Amino acid sequence: MDQKNSSIMDDSVQEKAKRSVKARDMAFLSQYITCLRSHPKLTYLFLELTDSCNLACFHCGSNCLQTHNNYMDTDLLFRTLDTVAEDFEPASVMICLTGGEPMLHKDFYDIVKHITKLGFPWGITTNGTLIKEKAAVLLKKYGLQSVTISIDGLEASHDWLRGTPGCFCKTIEAIQAFHAVNIPVQVTTVIHKKNFDELDSLYQLMCDLGISSWRVINIEPIGRALQNSDLLLSREELLKLYDFIREKRFFKKTPMDVHYGCSHYLSFEYEHELRDNYFICGSGIYVGSILCNGDIYSCLDIERRPELVQGNVAKERFSKVWYERFKEFRENRAEISEYCSKCEEKEFCGGDSMHTWNFDKKSPGFCILRRENIYE
């Protein structure tokens, strides 16, 4: 046997072995998800401090705008956090502050001091435009553990998508300010039609900035992106994006962790290759949230529908709602969807992510296994 044919056979054996291991792991994962659905464990609690934002991003899943002026009541939030600390182990629940732009809340620093006093670890998702050196020092002082900031293209592309000239430079300044006080920064980049060709340049930018974690995701067919559907990626572009992430993970030249978000089931081909973990939609399973009006919800990216509101912290104790409700989030949606019924991978996918689920049609709005345009 010549060396070329031997190499082909070796590759084939290795590929079969890899698929066998993946099949075993995913079968175990299916059992684990079933267990989680019946025994949910609150791990991340998102607090939407406001639906106001100083930017106007074309792709915003929550439709936040500067003209919105709803802010979470501080006293109510403190009382709620006190009960959550009583009913859960604070050290095991990550508080994630978000919005809108969470730093627009007038009591932002009082809120983070209270969170720290109760013993919760906490992080923030911010556009970074309000972060200067002094703010970074204060956030460090009050226990900030993680920061997620978006860079959605090179300067012109980023400023265009976010509808605000000059915000790219402010975001870079914020990252540098956090680095100066040794707070790690995760950058999230949303890839769409207009910045798709910037992937390699963006990778180099992240390296130059010393980013420890770069989360690359595709633009989602939700929120304002539905009014800007020309930004959505084709199936071919999406697969090229997946290949780009896989290449950077397997042939990395820097210590930076490049990965896809938690958003979707990626098919048997890509699962566990674009991120460290297999896909699980944690909405209502280990992710809960409180909206700025006090409503108890699951993942904040999910379409705001009245029937999905589980309660309100002004009237009910969060823990009671967490343990007794969220039924629609803890079922296998693939089992009730005609679209998913014949899919060979539905056991692992479970109907994909809740935030792109079509509640009217009872079918996924995003499916990488489709052969046609994934958004149709």
Secondary structure, DSSP 8 states (H G I E B T S, - for coil): --HHHHHHHHHHHHHHHHHHHHHHHHHHHHHHHHHHHHS----EEEEE-BSB-S---TT-TT--BTT---B--HHHHHHHHHHHHHHS-GGG-EEEEESS-GGGSTTHHHHHHHHHHHT--EEEEE-STT--HHHHHHHHHTTEEEEEEE--SSHHHHHHHTT-TTHHHHHHHHHHHHHHTT--EEEEEEE-TTTGGGHHHHHHHHHHHT-SEEEEEE--SSGGGGGGGGGS--HHHHHHHHHHHHHHHHT-SSS-EEEE-SS---HHHHTTTSSSS-----BTTTEEEE-TTSEEES-TTS---GGG--EETTTS-HHHHHHH--GGGSS-GGGT-TTTTT-TTHHHHTTS-GGGEETTTTEES--TT-SS-TT-
